[in-house]
């Protein structure tokens, strides 16, 4: 059993009962955050890119927990400005075996937030489930290849529009991925990315075979 805890915006935690994997922990300054950075416990931190609403508190949380950061080399250099950290540098297309399972780094169409860098997503295998976290991205047709390469049990997709996909493109992404279930993120943090998650749920469930799980900040779901 894997637990999914949503901390608002794009920050979430996957917990298989032994290992805790934290993703894009924008906590401080996040108006939707339901925890304080100093209270977050984790073993690994995955970062999709260096914009402040994704890199967020990753360096300090990793440092305080003795956790390892998994991200691109450019983001690692940015994160290590606070001091030496345990890091696993990766790049697009690469895979990494970790104690909880396996991580594969996927493309994302978005700016990187750090010179010379690129944005990414992840396919995270944990507890026998595959989670695809798209990161901040536009819709792109090769999402179909991501779904063909790995059976996607849960796809965590941005729906906020303006900076990422909106609800129509996210529904199309769900179709390309062939995901079993979808969790929308990266919306309603600020007015510029205000979206109706229930509207997305209706649209995506009409156009795909997926079930959409709308998770409120602060909620934890047990997933299978």
N, C-alpha and C positions, 0 to 999 in steps of 0.2 A: 504494500500500500504506500502510495506517495501522497504527501500532503502539499497542496499549493496554497501559499499565503500571499495575498496581494497587499502591497504597501502603498498603492496609489501611483498614478502616472504609468511608468513602465517597470517599476520595481516589484520584484516578487522573489519568493523563496521556495525552493523545492526541497523536501525533507523525506528521505526514504526510511527514517527511523534510526539510521546510523550516521549518515552524512547530510549536511545542509549545504545546498548550492544556492547562492545569492546572485541575482541578475540585475544589472543596471541600477544600483542602489542610490537613487536620488532621493535623499531623506530631508536633509537640512535645506530649507527654502521651498520645499514641496508643500503646497497648501493642502494637498490630499493625503499627506503622509500620516500614518496611524501609529508609528513607532518613532523613537528617538534613535539616532545613529549609535549612541553608546550602548543601547540595549539590544542591538541586533547581534545574533550569534550565528556563525557560519564557519564552514571548512574551506569553501572555494567561492571566489567572486568572479563572475563572468561579466565582461564589459564590452558592449557592442561598438562604441565609439566615444570620442572625447568631449562631446558637448556636455555642458554642465548638468543638464537634466538626465544624463545617463551615466557618465563617470561619477558625478555626484560625490558621495562619501566613500567610494570604493577604496581609496588608499588608506584612510584612517580606519575603516572597518576591517580591512585585511590586516593592517598592522596590529590593531588591538586584539584580534582573534588568532593571530599567527596563521591566517588563512592564505591560500595561494590565489593570485590573480591570473586569470586566463584571458588573454586579449592579444591584440596585435603589438608588434615591437614598439611602434610609435606611441601607443597609449601607455605601454609599460614605462617608457621613458618619462612621460608626463606624470604618471602615478608615483614614480620613484623620486619625484622632487621632494617628497616628505621624508624620504629615507629609504634604506634598503628593504626590499620586500621579496617574499618568495613568489616567483613568477613563472608562468608557462607561456612563452611567446608562441603564437600561431599565425597562420595567414590563410587566405581563402583557399578552400579545397582540402586543407589539412585536417587530419583527425588525431585525437589524443586520447589514450587510455588513462583513466584516472580511477582511484579506488572505488568510486560509486558506479562507474560505467564508462561511457565513451562520449566525447564531444567532437563534433565536426563543425568546422567554421564555413559558413555559407556567404554568398554575396549579398549585399544590400545596396540599393541605389539611393545614396544620400551623401551629404558632405560629412567630413570626418571629425572636424573640430580640432585637428592638430596638423601642423604642416607635414606634408609627405605621407599622411595616413589615408586609410580607407575605412569606410564603415562596413560592418558585417552583421550577420545573424549567426545563430547556432542551432544545430540539431543536438539535443542533449538526451542521451540514453541513461535512464536512471530507474531503478526498480522495475526493470523489464518493459518500460514505456518509453516511447520516443516523443520528445517535446521539440517542436520547431518554434524558436523565437525569432521572428523576422527582424527585430531591431527597428530602427527608423528606416523606412524604405518606401519607394514608389512601387507600384505594381510592375512586375516584369515577367515575361513569358517563361523564363527558365525556372520559375517556381514549380512548374510541372515536373522538371527533372529532379528537384529536391524531393517531391513526393514519390517519384519513381525509385529514387536511390534508397530511401528509407520509408517504411510504413509510418505515417505520421498519426500518432494517437491524439495528440493535442497540438494545435497551432495557436500560438500567442501572437496576435496581429494588431498593429496600430490602426485606429480608425479615425483619428482626429482631423484629418485633412490639413490643408495649408502647408504643414511641414512634412507630411507623410501621406499615405493612402487615406482617402475618405471611405465612407461606408460602401459605396458602390464598387470601388476598386478592391477593397478588402474582401467583399463577397466573391468577386472574381478570383482573387487570390485563393480563397478557400476552395473554390471549384478546381483550380489548377493543382492544388496540393493534394486533393482527395483526402483531407484530414477527417478523422472520425469525430472530433470535437474541436470547437473554436472558443478561445477566450480573448475578447477584445481588450486592448489597453491603449494608453497614450491618447486620452480624450478627457475633456471636461476639467483639466487642470487649470486652464485659463480660458477666457472667452474666445480667443482666436482658434482654439481646437475644441470648441463645444460641439458635441454630437449626442444624438439620442441612441443609446446602445440597444434599446428595445426595437427601434427601427432597423438597426443592423441585424438583429436577431431574426426578425421577420423576413428580411430580404435574403439573408444567407441561408436560412432554413428552407426558403422557397426554391432557391436556385441550386442547392447542393443537398447531399445526403447527410451533412454534418449537423450535429446538435451544437447550438451556441449557448455557452455558459456565461452569463453576465455576473461578474464577481465584483462586489463592492469593496472599496478600500477598507482594510481591517478584517475581511472575511478569510477564512481558511476552508478549503475543500479537500475531502479525501477522494482521490482519483483512482480509477482502475482501468 
